[in-house]
Amino acid sequence: MRELPDPKEPVALFEGPSVRMFRGWALVALIFGSVCTGALLHAGVRELYEEYQRGRAIRAEPSATTTAPAVRGSPTLPAGVLEGPGGPVRVPPNEPVLINVWLEGCRDCMPAFEAWRAINGERRLRPDIPIINVAYGSASLSFAEAYGLRSRLVFDRGGSAVVGPLGIGTFTTLIVDSAGNVRMRDRPDAPGFVDRVNAAFTILQSAPSARPMTTSGPSSTTAGAQAPSATIGIDAPSEVPMTTER
């Protein structure tokens, strides 16, 4: 007669070569999944770190209790050639020009991006105003196209051409005369922006380098910029730190 197993002792169920093989493959799958997860986490952390480094160069920490005085004078934009999707562009050119300086992913610049898109779409600026778009670091063409910033798009890689020399810390619109002097700095979302820009080009195109500009706007702060000699008034809106957000 066949003996029954002792109920007090555990019974080893499903033991055999197939079970051991299953356990082996399960262990291999677990190890493979862990490796893949680790690689994805490493890539994600690296991308976030690179974005942080990219935005850090122009991040300014404003004081909570003090406000820098309005920038006055006519700083000169260093001449150079910047590369872009359409080829090299001289910045600034030998003519009065509007230069938008911006950073894709700038968290605090979105009101300015939206305002520029509306202004550009409604064609509220004079059609004879030359425009150059300078993206800090780099930018995707789809983003530039979406916000009306694709025209004469160039990249200020490292910020050594425009962002650093002018201490730009947010979406900034520069009005530059034919001699490379920055005659006005503004933001598209500031009240009266369109009127100030149109008036500035009326003055510049009638007497590009000699006639003083008296267009006025909100008071400004400029991260990292020093006030040069007061020869031409420059009034611009308040700036906020330019940071990236994904």
C-alpha positions in Angstrom: 0.0 0.0 0.0 1.2 3.5 -0.9 2.2 5.6 2.1 0.5 9.0 2.4 2.8 12.0 3.1 3.0 13.3 6.7 0.7 16.3 6.9 3.1 18.0 9.3 5.8 18.2 6.7 5.7 20.7 3.8 5.2 19.2 0.4 7.5 20.4 -2.4 5.1 21.2 -5.3 6.1 21.7 -8.9 9.7 20.7 -8.5 11.6 19.7 -11.5 13.9 20.8 -14.4 11.2 23.0 -16.0 10.6 24.9 -12.7 14.4 25.5 -12.3 14.6 26.8 -15.9 11.7 29.1 -15.3 13.3 30.5 -12.2 16.5 31.1 -14.1 14.8 33.0 -16.9 12.9 35.0 -14.4 16.1 36.0 -12.7 17.6 37.0 -16.1 14.6 39.1 -16.9 14.7 40.8 -13.5 18.4 41.7 -13.9 17.8 42.9 -17.5 14.9 45.1 -16.4 17.0 46.6 -13.6 19.8 47.5 -16.0 17.4 49.1 -18.4 15.7 51.1 -15.7 19.1 52.3 -14.4 20.1 53.4 -17.8 16.9 55.4 -18.4 17.2 57.1 -15.0 20.8 58.0 -15.7 19.9 59.5 -19.1 17.1 61.5 -17.6 19.2 62.9 -14.8 22.0 63.8 -17.2 19.5 65.6 -19.5 18.1 67.6 -16.5 21.6 68.5 -15.4 22.6 69.7 -18.9 19.4 71.9 -19.0 20.3 73.3 -15.6 23.8 74.2 -16.8 22.4 75.7 -19.9 20.1 78.1 -18.0 22.5 78.8 -15.2 24.7 81.0 -17.3 22.1 83.7 -17.5 20.1 83.1 -14.3 20.0 86.1 -12.0 18.8 86.2 -8.4 16.9 89.4 -7.9 16.8 91.0 -4.5 13.5 90.8 -2.7 13.9 94.2 -1.1 15.9 96.3 -3.6 15.5 97.3 -7.2 18.3 98.2 -9.5 18.2 101.7 -11.1 17.0 102.1 -14.6 19.6 101.5 -17.3 20.6 104.6 -19.2 23.2 105.3 -21.8 23.9 103.6 -25.1 25.9 100.4 -24.6 27.5 99.0 -27.8 26.7 95.5 -29.0 29.9 93.8 -30.0 30.0 93.0 -33.7 30.2 89.4 -34.8 28.7 86.7 -37.0 26.3 84.2 -35.6 25.3 81.0 -37.2 21.7 79.9 -37.6 19.6 77.5 -39.7 19.5 79.9 -42.6 23.3 80.5 -42.5 25.5 83.2 -40.9 24.1 86.5 -39.9 26.1 89.6 -38.9 24.9 90.9 -35.5 24.4 93.7 -35.4 24.1 94.6 -39.1 25.1 98.0 -40.5 21.5 99.3 -40.2 19.0 99.9 -37.5 17.6 96.6 -36.4 15.3 95.0 -33.8 16.9 92.0 -32.1 14.9 89.6 -30.0 17.0 87.7 -27.5 15.4 84.7 -25.8 15.8 81.2 -24.4 13.6 78.3 -25.3 12.1 76.8 -22.2 12.4 80.1 -20.2 9.8 79.7 -17.5 9.3 83.4 -16.8 9.4 84.5 -20.5 6.2 82.9 -21.7 4.1 86.1 -21.4 6.7 87.7 -23.7 6.6 84.8 -26.1 2.8 84.9 -26.3 2.8 88.7 -26.7 5.3 88.5 -29.6 3.3 85.8 -31.3 0.2 88.1 -31.2 2.2 91.2 -32.4 3.8 89.3 -35.2 0.6 87.5 -36.3 -1.3 90.8 -36.4 1.5 92.6 -38.1 1.4 95.5 -35.7 5.0 96.6 -36.2 6.2 98.6 -39.2 6.9 96.3 -42.1 10.2 97.9 -42.8 11.7 97.0 -39.5 14.6 94.5 -39.9 14.4 91.7 -37.3 17.0 89.3 -36.0 16.1 86.5 -33.5 18.9 85.5 -31.2 18.3 82.3 -29.3 20.6 81.6 -26.3 22.3 78.3 -26.7 20.1 76.7 -29.3 16.4 76.3 -30.1 14.1 74.0 -32.0 12.8 75.3 -35.3 9.2 74.2 -34.4 9.3 76.3 -31.3 10.7 79.4 -33.1 8.1 79.0 -35.9 5.2 78.6 -33.3 6.0 82.0 -31.7 6.9 84.0 -34.8 10.7 83.9 -34.1 11.9 82.0 -37.1 13.0 84.9 -39.2 16.8 85.3 -39.3 17.2 83.0 -36.4 20.7 82.6 -35.0 22.2 81.0 -31.9 24.3 82.7 -29.2 26.0 79.5 -28.0 27.5 80.1 -24.6 26.1 83.6 -24.4 29.4 85.3 -25.3 28.0 87.3 -28.3 24.9 89.0 -26.9 23.6 87.6 -23.7 26.7 88.0 -21.6 28.0 91.4 -22.9 24.6 93.0 -22.3 23.7 91.1 -19.1 20.4 89.8 -20.5 18.3 87.8 -18.1 14.9 87.5 -19.7 13.2 87.7 -23.1 14.5 91.1 -24.3 13.9 93.1 -27.4 16.8 95.4 -28.4 16.6 98.4 -30.7 20.1 98.8 -32.2 21.2 101.7 -34.4 23.5 101.4 -37.5 26.6 102.0 -35.4 25.8 99.0 -33.1 24.6 101.2 -30.2 21.7 99.7 -28.1 19.2 102.6 -28.1 16.4 100.8 -26.3 15.6 97.5 -24.6 12.1 96.4 -24.0 9.8 93.3 -23.7 6.9 92.5 -26.0 4.5 92.0 -23.1 5.1 95.5 -21.7 2.3 98.0 -22.2 3.0 100.4 -25.1 5.7 98.1 -26.6 4.5 98.4 -30.2 4.2 102.2 -30.1 7.7 102.6 -28.6 9.3 100.3 -31.2 7.6 102.0 -34.1 8.5 105.5 -32.7 12.1 104.4 -32.2 12.5 103.3 -35.8 11.0 106.5 -37.0 13.7 108.3 -35.2 16.5 106.0 -36.2 15.7 105.9 -39.9 15.5 109.6 -40.1 18.9 110.2 -38.3 20.4 106.7 -37.5 23.3 107.7 -35.3 23.0 111.3 -34.2 19.5 112.2 -33.1 18.8 111.4 -29.4 15.9 109.0 -28.7 13.3 110.0 -26.2 10.9 107.1 -26.3 9.9 106.1 -22.8 8.8 102.9 -21.1 8.6 101.3 -17.7 11.5 101.3 -15.4 14.0 98.4 -15.7 16.5 96.2 -14.0 19.2 94.5 -16.0 21.0 91.5 -14.6 24.7 91.9 -14.7 24.8 95.1 -16.7 26.6 98.3 -15.7 25.2 101.7 -16.6 27.3 103.4 -19.2 27.6 107.2 -19.8 24.1 108.8 -20.0 24.0 110.0 -23.6 20.8 108.4 -24.7 17.9 107.4 -22.5 17.0 103.7 -22.4 13.9 102.7 -20.5 12.8 99.1 -20.4 10.4 96.9 -18.5 11.4 95.0 -15.4 13.3 91.8 -16.0 12.9 88.5 -14.3 15.3 85.6 -14.1 15.5 83.5 -17.3 15.2 79.9 -16.2 14.4 76.7 -18.1 11.5 74.4 -17.4 10.8 71.1 -19.1 
